[in-house]
Amino acid sequence: GFPFSKWTVRAVPLVLLAFFFLPMWGAWGFRVPRLSWCRAGVYALVAYLGLTAVAHHVALKRVQDFAARRNLRVERLGALPLPPSVAHWDGLVRTPGGTWEGRMDLWSHGPAGDVPPFQFVRDNAPARYLETAEQLPKVKTYLWFARFPVFRFGERSGLPALEISDLRFFARGNRPAPFTFAVTFDARGRAIWEGWARAAP
């Protein structure tokens, strides 16, 4: 659900082609000792992990700065990577009424790069339906799993329904986001069905 830039789409295949086929040029790769290949792999892995650790620190700091400037009541916040680029991150701040989300490019500079623009995804579920759903064992398990849940209320087959999704996972088109959990209620507000949203009646 996260679109790649044109530069990424062109660069990644070229890098992979070079990695796999350049050692075959003149068979020089077969003359390199196996130990040297292993060491190079370990060095590359360590360098990559170090780079991602620094990038995560920078991204998380920007999310924290945003929450501090808005004086948000933070329940949970985080910065999640958006592969394949180490510079793209998804900032998330969970508050009592919903979740703020902002995507950032660490290569950008200036005020827009220091604190990325965030959008607020509001919870719209009435309290009585939300309280009923939160008592269900499967919903409790889902909320244990979901780091940044969003509660959306609507109808399914003419009945009140609550959908819970996690903003760590992106929706595609009109389909529910992956790992979206749904609860359907009767006219009295009692839960009559629960399960994954795509299978809901």
Contacts in CASP RR format, 6 or more apart in sequence:
PFRMAT RR
TARGET T0000
AUTHOR 0000-0000-0000
METHOD contacts of the structure
MODEL  1
GFPFSKWTVRAVPLVLLAFFFLPMWGAWGFRVPRLSWCRAGVYALVAYLG
LTAVAHHVALKRVQDFAARRNLRVERLGALPLPPSVAHWDGLVRTPGGTW
EGRMDLWSHGPAGDVPPFQFVRDNAPARYLETAEQLPKVKTYLWFARFPV
FRFGERSGLPALEISDLRFFARGNRPAPFTFAVTFDARGRAIWEGWARAA
P
1 170 0 8 1.000
1 171 0 8 1.000
1 172 0 8 1.000
2 82 0 8 1.000
2 88 0 8 1.000
2 90 0 8 1.000
2 103 0 8 1.000
2 170 0 8 1.000
4 84 0 8 1.000
5 85 0 8 1.000
8 84 0 8 1.000
8 85 0 8 1.000
12 84 0 8 1.000
23 29 0 8 1.000
23 30 0 8 1.000
23 32 0 8 1.000
48 86 0 8 1.000
51 86 0 8 1.000
52 81 0 8 1.000
52 86 0 8 1.000
55 81 0 8 1.000
55 86 0 8 1.000
55 87 0 8 1.000
55 89 0 8 1.000
55 106 0 8 1.000
56 79 0 8 1.000
56 81 0 8 1.000
56 89 0 8 1.000
58 106 0 8 1.000
59 79 0 8 1.000
59 89 0 8 1.000
59 91 0 8 1.000
59 104 0 8 1.000
59 106 0 8 1.000
60 77 0 8 1.000
60 78 0 8 1.000
60 79 0 8 1.000
62 79 0 8 1.000
62 91 0 8 1.000
62 104 0 8 1.000
62 113 0 8 1.000
62 114 0 8 1.000
62 115 0 8 1.000
62 116 0 8 1.000
63 77 0 8 1.000
63 78 0 8 1.000
63 79 0 8 1.000
63 91 0 8 1.000
63 92 0 8 1.000
63 93 0 8 1.000
64 77 0 8 1.000
65 114 0 8 1.000
65 115 0 8 1.000
66 93 0 8 1.000
66 100 0 8 1.000
66 115 0 8 1.000
66 116 0 8 1.000
66 118 0 8 1.000
67 74 0 8 1.000
67 77 0 8 1.000
67 93 0 8 1.000
67 100 0 8 1.000
69 115 0 8 1.000
70 100 0 8 1.000
72 93 0 8 1.000
72 95 0 8 1.000
72 100 0 8 1.000
73 95 0 8 1.000
73 96 0 8 1.000
74 93 0 8 1.000
74 94 0 8 1.000
74 95 0 8 1.000
75 94 0 8 1.000
75 95 0 8 1.000
75 96 0 8 1.000
76 92 0 8 1.000
76 93 0 8 1.000
76 94 0 8 1.000
76 147 0 8 1.000
76 148 0 8 1.000
77 91 0 8 1.000
77 92 0 8 1.000
77 93 0 8 1.000
77 94 0 8 1.000
78 91 0 8 1.000
78 92 0 8 1.000
78 93 0 8 1.000
78 147 0 8 1.000
79 89 0 8 1.000
79 90 0 8 1.000
79 91 0 8 1.000
79 92 0 8 1.000
80 89 0 8 1.000
80 90 0 8 1.000
80 91 0 8 1.000
80 92 0 8 1.000
80 168 0 8 1.000
81 88 0 8 1.000
81 89 0 8 1.000
81 90 0 8 1.000
82 88 0 8 1.000
82 89 0 8 1.000
82 90 0 8 1.000
82 103 0 8 1.000
86 106 0 8 1.000
87 105 0 8 1.000
87 106 0 8 1.000
87 107 0 8 1.000
88 103 0 8 1.000
88 104 0 8 1.000
88 105 0 8 1.000
88 106 0 8 1.000
89 103 0 8 1.000
89 104 0 8 1.000
89 106 0 8 1.000
90 101 0 8 1.000
90 102 0 8 1.000
90 103 0 8 1.000
90 104 0 8 1.000
90 168 0 8 1.000
91 101 0 8 1.000
91 102 0 8 1.000
91 103 0 8 1.000
91 104 0 8 1.000
91 116 0 8 1.000
91 118 0 8 1.000
92 99 0 8 1.000
92 100 0 8 1.000
92 101 0 8 1.000
92 102 0 8 1.000
92 147 0 8 1.000
92 148 0 8 1.000
92 167 0 8 1.000
92 168 0 8 1.000
93 99 0 8 1.000
93 100 0 8 1.000
93 101 0 8 1.000
93 118 0 8 1.000
94 147 0 8 1.000
94 148 0 8 1.000
94 149 0 8 1.000
97 122 0 8 1.000
97 123 0 8 1.000
98 120 0 8 1.000
98 121 0 8 1.000
98 122 0 8 1.000
98 123 0 8 1.000
98 150 0 8 1.000
99 120 0 8 1.000
99 121 0 8 1.000
99 148 0 8 1.000
99 149 0 8 1.000
99 150 0 8 1.000
99 167 0 8 1.000
100 118 0 8 1.000
100 119 0 8 1.000
100 120 0 8 1.000
100 121 0 8 1.000
101 118 0 8 1.000
101 119 0 8 1.000
101 121 0 8 1.000
101 148 0 8 1.000
101 167 0 8 1.000
102 116 0 8 1.000
102 117 0 8 1.000
102 118 0 8 1.000
102 119 0 8 1.000
103 116 0 8 1.000
104 113 0 8 1.000
104 116 0 8 1.000
105 113 0 8 1.000
121 150 0 8 1.000
121 167 0 8 1.000
123 130 0 8 1.000
123 150 0 8 1.000
123 151 0 8 1.000
123 152 0 8 1.000
124 151 0 8 1.000
124 152 0 8 1.000
124 153 0 8 1.000
125 133 0 8 1.000
125 151 0 8 1.000
125 152 0 8 1.000
125 153 0 8 1.000
125 162 0 8 1.000
126 153 0 8 1.000
128 189 0 8 1.000
129 153 0 8 1.000
129 160 0 8 1.000
129 162 0 8 1.000
129 183 0 8 1.000
129 185 0 8 1.000
129 189 0 8 1.000
130 151 0 8 1.000
130 162 0 8 1.000
132 183 0 8 1.000
132 185 0 8 1.000
132 189 0 8 1.000
132 190 0 8 1.000
132 191 0 8 1.000
133 139 0 8 1.000
133 162 0 8 1.000
133 164 0 8 1.000
133 183 0 8 1.000
133 191 0 8 1.000
133 194 0 8 1.000
134 140 0 8 1.000
134 143 0 8 1.000
136 183 0 8 1.000
136 191 0 8 1.000
136 194 0 8 1.000
138 181 0 8 1.000
138 194 0 8 1.000
138 195 0 8 1.000
139 164 0 8 1.000
139 181 0 8 1.000
139 183 0 8 1.000
139 194 0 8 1.000
142 149 0 8 1.000
142 164 0 8 1.000
142 181 0 8 1.000
143 149 0 8 1.000
143 164 0 8 1.000
145 166 0 8 1.000
145 179 0 8 1.000
146 164 0 8 1.000
146 165 0 8 1.000
146 166 0 8 1.000
146 168 0 8 1.000
146 179 0 8 1.000
147 166 0 8 1.000
147 168 0 8 1.000
148 166 0 8 1.000
148 167 0 8 1.000
148 168 0 8 1.000
149 164 0 8 1.000
149 165 0 8 1.000
149 166 0 8 1.000
149 167 0 8 1.000
150 164 0 8 1.000
150 165 0 8 1.000
150 166 0 8 1.000
150 167 0 8 1.000
151 162 0 8 1.000
151 163 0 8 1.000
151 164 0 8 1.000
152 162 0 8 1.000
152 163 0 8 1.000
152 164 0 8 1.000
152 165 0 8 1.000
153 160 0 8 1.000
153 161 0 8 1.000
153 162 0 8 1.000
153 163 0 8 1.000
154 160 0 8 1.000
154 161 0 8 1.000
154 162 0 8 1.000
154 163 0 8 1.000
155 161 0 8 1.000
156 182 0 8 1.000
156 184 0 8 1.000
156 200 0 8 1.000
156 201 0 8 1.000
157 184 0 8 1.000
157 201 0 8 1.000
159 184 0 8 1.000
159 185 0 8 1.000
159 186 0 8 1.000
159 187 0 8 1.000
159 192 0 8 1.000
160 184 0 8 1.000
160 185 0 8 1.000
160 189 0 8 1.000
161 182 0 8 1.000
161 183 0 8 1.000
161 184 0 8 1.000
161 185 0 8 1.000
161 200 0 8 1.000
162 182 0 8 1.000
162 183 0 8 1.000
162 185 0 8 1.000
163 176 0 8 1.000
163 180 0 8 1.000
163 181 0 8 1.000
163 182 0 8 1.000
163 197 0 8 1.000
164 180 0 8 1.000
164 181 0 8 1.000
164 182 0 8 1.000
164 183 0 8 1.000
165 171 0 8 1.000
165 176 0 8 1.000
165 177 0 8 1.000
165 179 0 8 1.000
165 180 0 8 1.000
165 181 0 8 1.000
165 197 0 8 1.000
166 177 0 8 1.000
166 179 0 8 1.000
167 177 0 8 1.000
169 177 0 8 1.000
169 178 0 8 1.000
169 179 0 8 1.000
170 177 0 8 1.000
171 177 0 8 1.000
175 198 0 8 1.000
176 197 0 8 1.000
176 198 0 8 1.000
179 196 0 8 1.000
180 196 0 8 1.000
180 197 0 8 1.000
180 198 0 8 1.000
181 194 0 8 1.000
181 195 0 8 1.000
181 196 0 8 1.000
181 197 0 8 1.000
182 193 0 8 1.000
182 194 0 8 1.000
182 195 0 8 1.000
182 196 0 8 1.000
182 197 0 8 1.000
182 200 0 8 1.000
183 191 0 8 1.000
183 193 0 8 1.000
183 194 0 8 1.000
183 195 0 8 1.000
184 191 0 8 1.000
184 192 0 8 1.000
184 193 0 8 1.000
184 194 0 8 1.000
184 200 0 8 1.000
184 201 0 8 1.000
185 191 0 8 1.000
185 192 0 8 1.000
186 192 0 8 1.000
193 200 0 8 1.000
193 201 0 8 1.000
END
